[in-house]
Amino acid sequence: MPTVNVNVQPAIISWALSQTSEEKLGTKLMENIKQWLDGTKRPTFNQIEDFSKKSHIPLGYFFLQTPPVEQISLLEYRTLDSIELTNPSRNLIDTIREMEAVQEWMIDYRKEWNYDVINVVGSLKDFTDIKIIADTIRNDLGLTVEWYGTCANSSEAFNKVRKLLEDCGIVVMMNGIVGKNTHRVLDVNEFRAFAMVNEWAPLIFINGADSAGGKLFSLFHETVHLWIGENDLYNDRRYSINETKPIEFICNAVAGELMVPENVFLQKWNSNTNDDIHERIKVLARMFRCSGSVIARRALDNKKIDKSVYDRVIADAIEAYIQAKKEGSSGGDYYRVARSKLDSVFVRALCESVNSGRTSFAEAYRLTNTTSKTFSEVASGLGGVLW
């Protein structure tokens, strides 16, 4: 078959190059790209297809006349302004697009089946009192003040709260990679979670690459955003104090109160006589089933430690996370991991829709990043039934 050269605008090639890194493209492709840009060579279709796959940019984009303007409204709601989110990665963009598809499907499903809207969404709009917001969310979810006492660790605590949110109508999805591509790992430095407000199908996405304690805090942080009724792209790695917007201060404070109630915290802190502050923080973190970073923030807010101690705890936590990632893990049971990524209510709704003929199997596989071989197994583990 003869080689087929194609016309690709230099502006498109330059734009596509800005969306990825030279390391991902490889030396040979980069040499070709330089020749395409200086006009000494024209790309072949196969080379552009290779460029598309390595950069994760849709193939169709390469044949536009001008670079696409991708409208990603969620970026306007980032917790902290950052260079990373001014130029979001393809991994983040594709993850947001995936969750938009899930949310749109769930909106249509609930409207078609005459579900009521989720009344908690935006129910605390314009509220600023931390205790009132925390008490309301506890009441809406059925959480006691010391709910964490029934959990063995942060992971159990996360699953408990996630289940209560799902029961309340909130779609909670989680993944540490894009779809099922293990080569596209989500970066917690870029984002930790996001919340997409909608009265029919509010959605929280958790970056599964985060630590167990980090995921729990993010879950509560985004929960507060839904109750207040404002979207969020949570990219605060350090539980920042001064750099955040007023609403982020509220969401952080309420998340802290839900995880570590102030009255209980002060009682436990004052009754712990360990002179080593760092050890005291570790003890309380185990007690409240959260990270040391959250305890340190509570201690700082209550003037039990100074900023230098707080900064040290945060730095140590980030270093511990990096080290744990370097050491890696076995990944666990495939189906258990696959189920952990999906909202159980969403999966059961999908099964019901497939059974009634309203949704095709192909669409169900696409929305859940599964195949015909795995969908039934994953769905049944989440309570879904296929006829």
N, C-alpha and C positions, 0 to 999 in steps of 0.2 A: 504494500500500500504506500503510495507517495506521501511525502511529508506535507502536511497542511499548515501553511503559515496563516496567522490571523492578525488583524489590526486591533491593537489595544492602545488607547490614548496614553501618552506619557504621564499625564496628570493622574490617571487611574493607577498606573504602576507605582508612581511616587506615593500616592495615598495608601495603596495596599501595603507598601513597604513600611509606612509609618505605623501600620496596625499590628506589626509583628516584630520579631527580632531576627537578626542575621543568623544567630545560632540555630534557630528553628528551621531556617530555609536551607542552610548548608552551603558549603563553598561553591560547588558547581552551579547551583541555581543563582547564587549571588553574582557570580561572574556573568551569567547570562543576563541578569537584570540590569547590570551596569551597561552592557552592550545595547540592550533595548532602550535604555534611557538616553544614551549618547547617539542613538540612531544608526549604529553600525551593524545592527542585526535585528531581525524581526522574530518574535516568538512563534513557536508552533502551538497548536491547540493542546497537545499533550503536555507541553511545558507550562502553559497557563493552568491546565487542570492540576498539575503537580503543585504549582504556586498556590492555587485555591485550597488544596488539601492541607498543605503544610501551614498555611496562614489561618485556616478555618474561616476564610472569607467566601461567601457564596459565589459559585462560578459565574452566575449571571452578572454580578457587579463588575466583572472585568470587561464587559462589553458595553458598558454605559459610556456616554460621551463626557460626562463630568462625574467626579466623585459623589457618591450618595450622601445625602444628609439623613442620618439615622436619628429619628426623634425618640429619645429615651427620657421621658418625663421624670422617671424615678430619680435620675441623677440630680434633679433640682432639690431633692430632699435629703441629700447626703448630710450625715451628722457633722463631719468636718470637711472643710474645703481642702482639697489635696490635688497634687499633680496627677496622681494615679486616676482619680475619678474625673479629671478634666479630659483625660484621654483614656476612657475605660478599655479594658482588655476585651478581646473577643470572647473569652471565657465568661466574663460578667455579662456582656451583651447577650450572648446565647442563653445563659441561665435565666436572665430576665424574660427573654422571649418565650422560653419554655414555660415559665410560670404564668405569663400572660395567657398562654394557650390553655393551661389548666384552669385558671380563673374564669376565662371566657366560657369554657365548657361547663363549669360548675354553675355559673350564672344562668346560662340557658337551661340547664337541667332543672334547677330549683324553680325558675319561673314557669317552665313547662308543667311541672308537677305541683304548681300552686303552693310552694313553700312560703312561709312568712319571711320577712326580712329579718336579719340578725340585729335585734334592737340594741345590743350593747355597743355597736359600732357608732362612734361619735356621741355616745350618751354622756360623756364627760367633757364635751367641747367647752373651752374657755375656763374649765376648772383649773385651779393652781395650787390648792391646798394638798400637800403630799399625803397626809394621813387620810383625808376624805377620799382621795382617788384610790389609795391602797385598800382602804376598808370596803369601798364599793366593788373593786375588782375581786377581792376575797369573797365577798358575798355572792357576786354573780357566778363565780366559779365553784363555790362551795369549799373554799379553803379555810382551814382554821388558822389562827395566828401562828401556831407552832406546827404547821403541817409537815415540815421537813423531818420531824422526829420519827415518822413511820417509814422513812427511806434509808437505805443502807449507804448510799453515796450520791454523788452529783448526777450520775447517769440515771439512777432510779428516780431521783427527784425530777429530772428532765422528763422522763417518760410519764410520770404521774401528772405533771402540769400539762404536758402535751395532750394526754387523754382527756383531761377536763376541758381544754380549749376545743378539741374536736367535738366533744359532746355539746359544746356551746354553739357549734356551727362554724368555728374558725378552721380553715384549711391550713394544716401545718405540714410543709414539705421540707425535706432535708437532703443534701447531697454534698459530698466533698470533691466531686468531679463534675464535668459537664456531661450530662446524660449518663452514658455508660462507658465513656472513653476514659480509661485509666491514665492516659497520657496527658489529659487536660485537667490538672489538679487546680482547684479553686484556691486563691491566695487570701489568707486572712488579713494580710496587710492591706489588701484592696477593699475587702468588705467582710463583715462577720454575719450579717443577716439583712433582710429587708422585709418591709411590710407594705402590702398593697390594699388600700382601703376600698371596700365596696360593701354596700348594705346587704347584698345577696350572697356574696362569697368572699368575705375578707380572707386574705392569705398572708401567712408568714412563711418566709423561707429562711432556713438556718444553714449556714456554711458548715457542713459536716467535717471540714478539715480543722475546725477549731478544737480547743480542749474541751473536756466534759464540763468544767466549771464555766468556761466561756460560752458554751452553747446554752447553758441554763440561764445565765444572765441575759444573753441576747434574746432568748425566748420571752422573758419577762419585759425586757426593754421594748420589744416590738408589740407585746400585748398592750402595754400602756398607750402606744401610738394608735392602736386600733380603737381603744376606748375613747381617746381624745379625738380621733377621727382625722389623723394626718399621716400621709405616706411617710416612709422612712427608708433610707439606705444607710445602714449602720456600719460605719468604718472607723470607729474609735477603738484603737487597740489598747489604749492606756487609761481608760476610764477618766478622760480629761476633766479638768476642773474649770479652767478659765476660757478655753477656746470654743466651747460649745454654745449653741443658740439657747435661748431661754427654755424652749420646749424640750431640748435634749437634757438640760439640767433637771427638769421635772421628771422626764422618763427615767433617767439614771437614778434619781432619788427615790422614786416610787418602786423601781425594780429592786433597789437596795432594801427598802422597807419590807417588801414582800418576801424577800429571801432571808433578811436578817432584821427582824423587828427591833426598833430602837430600844424599847424598854427591856426586852429580853437580852439584847446585846450588852447594854450597860450593866445589867445584873451579872451576866456571865463574865464580862471583862473585869469588873471590880472584884469579883470573888476569886479570880485567877491570880494567884500571887507570884507567878513565875516572873523573875526579874528580866529574863530574856524576852524582849518585845517580839522578836521574830518567831520565837517558839510559842508565845502566847497566841499570836495570829494563826499559826498552824493548828493549834489545839481548837480554836474557835471555828476555823474553816471546816475541820472534821465534824464538829458539833452541829454546824448549820448546813452541812452537806453542800458547801460552796467553795469557791476558790479563795486563796489568801488575798487576792487583789480586792475582792468585795469586802472582806473583813477590814483590810487596811483602809479602804475608802470610808467605811463606817467609823473606824477609829479616828481618821483624820477629821471627818465632819463633826465628830463629838469632842475634838481637841484632846484626844488621848495619845496621839502621836504627831510629830511635825512632818512637814513636807518632805524632808530628806529621807525619813524612814519610809514614807509612802512611795517615793520614787524608787527606792531600793527594792521594795517588795515587788513593784511592777516590773522592774528590770529583771529581777530573778525569775519571775513567772514567765516572762517572754523567753528568757534563756532556757528555762526548763522545757518549754514547749518546743523550741528549736531542737534541743537535744533529743527529745522524745521522737520527733519527726525523723531525725537522722538515724536513730536506732530502728525505726520502722516497726511494723507489726505484721502478723500473719494474715490479717484482713477478716478472719472469722468465717462463719458459715455463709455461703453465697446467698441463699434465700433469706436468711435472717437480715443480712446487710441490705438486700434489695427491698425487703419489707420496711426497714427502718427509714428508707428514703421517702416513703409514700404516706399520705394521709389515709387512714383506714376508712373514714366516711366517704371520701372521694372514690376510693377503690370499690366500695360496696355500691355506690351510685353508678359507677361505670358498669359493673356486672349487671345491675338491674336494667340499665339502658341497653346493653348488649343483648340480654335475654329478650327484651321487648322488641328488638330490631331497630331501635332508634339510633344506635351507635354501632359501627362496624368493628370487627375484631382488629382490623388494621389501625383504626383510630385509637382503640384502647391500647394497643401495643405502643403506638407513637407517644401517647400522653404519659405512659408509665415507664418508658424506656425499657420495655421487655420484648420478648419474642413469643411466637406461638408456643414454644417449648416451655417458657418460664412464666408466662402470664397467669395461667391457671394455678400453678403452685404458689406464686406470690400472693395472688388474690385470695385463695382459700385460707392462707395464713392470717389474713386481715379480715376474715369474716365474709368475704365475697363468695357468692355461689353462682356457678355457671351451669345451665341446663345442658 
